[in-house]
């Protein structure tokens, strides 16, 4: 434990097991920051082409200032053929014309900083686009050439080399290898194959190559020089592969982490494992940490506590904590929390396990419930199986209960924001937006939908353009009313302009929570369970500094002690906290 001991005051009735001790010491901003994820193509459209862009972000920064977030993370806006919505980067130092220009980014950065909002950008180091200059020269060069050495090219197996080099599957479905077209100088094994853990348009880089390492350090400096405050690192657990690329019988599919050797009991995961961790020789290899130690040193040359946040689907939590050891990255998304269902015992267990693991290395825990890769938590929690984790939802699937889902999602968010540590909020969750579950197949764009041959809906349903104004065309997404994916009619009632200043709206709940969280210092507070959780196994109750957070996941209401002050509530509360409701109390 590196933090300064500062136990929250406790009374006789409220004393409970201390799980995490807060700190009053000076701290870096990212330790308790609330960071808002902008998915640029769906946030706000400045030029009217139906696709969100950087000027759109700049124009809507006041929404974020009003909400009260500390920082914004932008998904990729770099030059890209957009085969995976920008996670296929062709030029890491340029902005895709779809999203604007480098000057637009400079302007957005300055405007965000003026409002006291820090800016984290996305870095995609596991793979490039097949349109990247390096891959293009690799294709033109011969097998065994230095140009090919920056990627993972291999000869095939079998006498004619026509079997893939190993049995790995792509995370988006189908094989993880693609064979090149024949060329005259092919040897007896014919054309080579290249590895792509994702789409065939996203070839994996070979991180044993010094040029790859040097290039990304230079890319970091390019954006640090521009003034960004940090990087969200895509597939941070995937850069280094096991020597010899051995066959592996497990599954890397996007949502079924429990099908491999690590099936877990979601009821009481001692180590926090929920099936969010992806295993195998392509993930979480020890060699990856050296890369982040080098990046840490690069960031440390700059002022202002710049940070690295790992997108690493790694379990158990003690393995994930290795990414945030001193001298490595600063945050790692807690996907074990995200993938825990609506179950008080399982949530208590994963919360405690998260602090146990991260306190060991002196790192904050980084909470998250939604992002651009998962079904929005408003809809996940409205499914009959509220622990279910489909990769998208089709119109023909059982549909989430929208009202129940929203009630639980608000309760889940208020629970999350009451926890010490940092928290990420995905655009639209502050409006209570549901997943779009009725997108027609011909409009879907996610490569996961195509590579599973339509078996999985994929992630388009959580990427639908944001409704800003209930009465405008395209709900005010842009000046022309065009939207790259259609918005469901129901978005009208979630529009931002219907929620501003309206007591009880989801936006005002988030705003009140963020303000109280800041005023009460909850982000750097401690956590002590309240004994017996108000007498119900379906209640989560803890003290964080002077605030008691109580989430009632059960079916029966919980009576509040008389005289307590309710600071924030996720739903109507009188003397009782109803089912699927969270309250923050001063006690
Ligand atoms: C994780 C990103 O969040 C996801 O959107 C992307 O498809 C994959 N990494 C591949 O870059």
Boltz pocket constraint, residues with backbone or C-beta under 6 A from the ligand:
constraints:
  - pocket:
      binder: B
      contacts: [[A, 84], [A, 87], [A, 88], [A, 124], [A, 198], [A, 234], [A, 235], [A, 311], [A, 372], [A, 373]]
      max_distance: 6.0
